[in-house]
Structures are given as structure tokens and as C-alpha cells.
Amino acid sequence: MKYNDDYKVPLFKTWKTWYIFVIAFLFLLIIAFGLITKYFS
């Protein structure tokens, strides 16, 4: 199966950097949520 490379990558030059950014952003959200819930508990 041929991958369609014509599809534009959002914000970054390659899909690899985009996935790394998304995973890092979700990880930071999890940490922030944990800190907030610990603070208000």
C-alpha cells in the first residue's frame, strides 16, 4: 500500500515531529492535572 505524501503536515515539516509534539503535550497535560488535583485535595 502506497502512503499518500501529498497530505499536508500541520505546523511541522514531518509527521514524526508532529507525533512527538502531541505526545509531549498530552504528557504535560497529565502532569498539570495531577499537580492541580494534588493541590486542591
HELIX and SHEET records of a PDB file:
HELIX    1   1 TRP A   15  PHE A   40  1                                  26    
END                                                                             
